[in-house]
Amino acid sequence: MLLLLLAQAHVIHVVDEATGRGVPLVELETVHKTRLYTDSAGVAVFDGPELLGREVYLHVRSDGYELPADGFGFRGARVKMEPKGRTTLKVKRLLAAERLYRVTGQGIYAESIKAGDAPPLKESNGGVLGQDTVQTIAWKGKLWWFWGDTERAAYPLGQFSTSGATSPMPDPSVGVELTYWVDDQGFSRKMIDVPNAEGPVWIDALMVLRDDHGTERLYAHYIVVKELGDVRRRGLCAWNEKTERFVPVFPFDVDEPLHPRGQPVREGEWLYFPSPYALVRVKADAASVSNPRRYEAFTCLKPGGRMSKDPPLDRVWGWKADTAPVDEKTQEELIKKGALKPEEAWFRLKSESGERVVAHMGTVCRNAHRKKWIAIFHQSWGKPSMLGEVWYAEADQPWGPFERGVKIVTHQKYSFYNVVQHPEFDQDGGRRVYFEGTYTKMFTNVETATPRYDYNQIMYRLDLDDPRLAWAQRR
């Protein structure tokens, strides 16, 4: 019966009116509340037997995309659901960034397969249904991918000690073919072993460094968390070629402010650690990275200073050795206390309307096309979504100042956090850049998750010549 219904189904293809490319994550809802969601090709299959052959009104919703409203304010389309028929709907993209595809999870092209279309990529191994927060690095001629918590089909609790995969260097406009490291059950396995860990183990700050023997190795920063915000241990870990896992090699004090973080970028002899701004750096060798006293921070504290109830300010922003960084949140606290004047603020990013934009997490990368450092990050306490608004900004240096921002991705209800640009994917001399983030209902009041997409990574593309970015590019 199911095969008969699919054979009679009506295929709907939702495309970007500007590019003709299929748009993922479009909700199509009938008057009687049946909902479909387009896959990464922009395809959805309508097989409701009660409505096949009839004219059906579909409400069309997708964050950052829309159809024109009718006289009653409805945004949708009437579709004659002819059996075995196809309908194309063109939606308008409202912001500069273009949604491309889902990177992780199963069923990325499930609707296309039901429609009888050939997907552009094969399904990945590993049995992964969802993954949180990506870390990537190019090494040994391929891309290495690592994520935090990972969902499985067999039980609501998944794997919490980092998952990993590799891929060939992809055509980023098409997608990423991931090959996971798996356990004896075929599920994405743990990628780091920390003895007697108190909870989940996450890694970030992937770095390729030479060790004391001159051997090139893959390193990362790891933390053990009891729960979100409660870090119990941290340190430096290194890749073991024999076990194909990370192993701890150097512990850091859990309260140490100078340590690797985020998505590192290298400039000359320095590694910078944007989180989201590049306020910490260290010489790019294993001996320096493993020694917190060799780090420098961009800060307004006196040299050697640490944050305290009365932090030792010298009111001069600059790079200082063995000194704690001052981030955007701390800057605001210092201004409220009167310890720092508003005109002395380093973090002063604003939108064209004058809105103050506070960055939460993201990346900073050198861009050849713009000949600038570009920041792509999600906003803290944004609107309409607290953690779902993504912004673009530029500066002459990786540490800023970033002063003008343009929103490039929006979400009405969902979170879209820990945004990561992939500089390896840059095209047309850096004119087109790619970034992804975690799409999840966490930190929202959404009760029903988006099928297949929730708690997964979604890729976007941004054309840096888009005139909607002009405000951020003015000097």
Steps between C-alpha positions, in 0.01 A plus 500: 500500500783739592677438170172561316453834677858607424449407135198733492661777707538862393851645520553860610828674428568826687774712343673831564355740243839671460709186437256222411665279760285284728442643848529261796295530817181645351182412687190429291179481706152411379182657638445187713851532647687229311863615480775417254862619503724530197823303500841634401396508133192707583273200431191388694269212409126544554330163529191571711234277340214724615629796297668346197333624183359809671604864522678550831610819672847479655629747756868546407739592782877510515723722713661758272279415201140586411222514243293819450208543741145500369225737611448308825872488581543132410828406332454186297382346175216297353629178350302249293624174648492300181622143555853454361515876440763758594469862611774758543458781752735799490578673830676832558817503707486788747863508620838459335591146610361209297398177675658205318464163672509302822850364571432242772233246588312241300245559224663813362336426162217279627224687315697497173545123529126456559440712190722271295780757460867407531664675798830678429675324791479160663376463857780510757584206723497527880125495567505864610162673542623827650823677596589812693775755417753424230880533506695458175857508375679416176775243554665229291310592187152472645265669743468377857165557673414473868177569688371504857195300610366254240151348472428139407183323382502222763456714813437867599845524659784490250877539510659778707877469457546668161425346160727515197508454124711587199405610150677573174523867415145549371329718248338704776215606273391133484566359846735302723553123492583401856663173605468447875714305740257239635475246782425128467130585468566728204417816699720809518748421777676699771799696371665587832562300816533699822531268802224537760330781308224664706279555195513583128842565340512763225788627289568823313798699369633243252865573418774331297828556686850355513583322824837487679622236253410711197205278413184663370201405717138595539420669832185634660372654821264280703262558787309265728164643607265389775227701331487802269712777654653273766850417373675246721823446302678646200825440317684432177451172315680349201403255226625145542558346157478139628176525698354776279388691806602812687690449824561764772863618498503815713253617769399864545362642821123500461488876571795589275391792275781439247442186300404395144137555402260530208616460140868605481645697211869538425658830401878498471654333805184544710193291561195714577199357682174678405226439755333683326764776476871418489605621844752224584808394307813287537799400290406210271708219651411223742728623779339845500142377464543272803633780722237757612773745605604538135157620388408860433162667527354811343382678810472824695638342820846581627767250387474182705152595620208268563130568529395553861255705703721802431692412181830684446425724199750709309226622258721426198388223266783290361674163490646410839679183607356279774203733544131411506286605202211742541204388295184686402302394806780601735540832321135584570541412867804730523308784335205456738740515796656818361839331471498548123356793309253428215733672252776259608299195392661270244185300423256736333336312214175655373245440228411762240200598714729563797413179685774371726598148390663272757688207350473164674697237302638482148815521293740758359678423171727688261317561171695546178213661308429768757862522619355516849438279799138396494300392803191279472332432833169448672362777715442487873142588598402577142153552359283323400711204615718527810779286347390471137609828338825492299704810413785604273769759578850603381820635652860563400634268772373171645442664838301789353352740565187373323268801485235441230285188479240365257258219586532217246289218653188518717277256687155568637512248783795264463859527620783497246819518700877438499534622143815389314637638175699255284780700331603184311170531311555857375418537130564765234801636685307525825196672357279209606544367852331210678396460862288267710345487845292284732125519438317404819198580716726518807483832684157570350139441600434288190319181601502307170835454328544524122513140371846385387652850524496551876840476671694489175739711297372713211728657238460852356676694224567873494594713197718782634403719204134492605394866534319415824843477666597856406451646848750257652750566220505879517809672627 
